[in-house]
């Protein structure tokens, strides 16, 4: 289980401790250690590619040709 020190994780910590599990917490700000950050980076990359490929088409279809930059 990957957890930070968010207040709502205290109940989870208490429950797991009662059942003999040991928790290791991430430092207060450590996006490089959090596995979900890799997925967010992928999503941002894919979104960027979509924007570059489709935004001019979207503006054109909406009649906003003055916003299209070459």
C-alpha positions as CSV (number, residue, x, y, z in Angstrom):
1,X,0.0,0.0,0.0
2,X,1.4,3.4,-1.0
3,X,0.2,6.2,1.3
4,X,1.3,9.6,2.2
5,X,0.5,11.3,5.5
6,X,-2.9,12.6,4.6
7,X,-5.3,12.8,7.5
8,X,-7.7,10.3,6.1
9,X,-5.0,7.7,6.0
10,X,-4.8,7.6,9.8
11,X,-7.8,5.2,10.1
12,X,-6.2,2.9,7.5
13,X,-2.9,3.0,9.4
14,X,-4.7,2.1,12.7
15,X,-6.5,-0.8,11.0
16,X,-3.4,-2.2,9.4
17,X,-1.4,-1.9,12.6
18,X,-4.0,-3.8,14.5
19,X,-3.6,-6.7,12.1
20,X,0.2,-6.7,12.3
21,X,1.1,-4.9,9.2
22,X,3.9,-2.3,9.1
23,X,3.5,0.8,6.9
24,X,6.2,2.8,5.2
25,X,5.1,6.3,4.3
26,X,6.3,8.4,1.4
27,X,8.1,11.6,2.2
28,X,5.7,14.6,2.3
29,X,6.4,15.5,-1.3
30,X,7.8,12.7,-3.4
31,X,6.1,12.4,-6.8
32,X,9.0,10.4,-8.2
33,X,8.3,7.7,-5.7
34,X,4.5,7.5,-6.2
35,X,3.6,5.0,-9.0
36,X,0.5,6.9,-10.1
37,X,2.7,9.9,-11.2
38,X,4.0,7.8,-14.0
39,X,0.5,7.2,-15.3
40,X,-0.3,11.0,-14.9
41,X,2.8,11.7,-17.0
42,X,1.6,9.3,-19.7
43,X,-1.9,10.9,-19.7
44,X,-0.4,14.4,-20.0
45,X,1.8,13.2,-22.9
46,X,-1.1,11.6,-24.7
47,X,-3.3,14.7,-24.2
48,X,-0.5,16.9,-25.5
49,X,-0.3,14.9,-28.7
50,X,-4.1,15.0,-29.1
51,X,-4.1,18.8,-28.7
52,X,-1.4,19.3,-31.2
53,X,-3.1,17.1,-33.8
54,X,-6.8,18.0,-33.2
55,X,-7.0,21.5,-31.8
56,X,-6.7,23.2,-35.2
57,X,-9.4,20.9,-36.6
58,X,-11.6,21.7,-33.6
59,X,-11.2,25.4,-34.1
60,X,-11.8,25.1,-37.8
61,X,-15.0,23.1,-37.3
62,X,-16.2,25.6,-34.8
63,X,-15.6,28.5,-37.2
64,X,-12.8,29.9,-35.2
65,X,-10.3,30.1,-38.0
66,X,-8.8,33.3,-36.6
67,X,-7.3,31.3,-33.7
68,X,-5.5,28.8,-35.9
69,X,-1.7,29.5,-35.9
70,X,0.7,28.0,-38.3
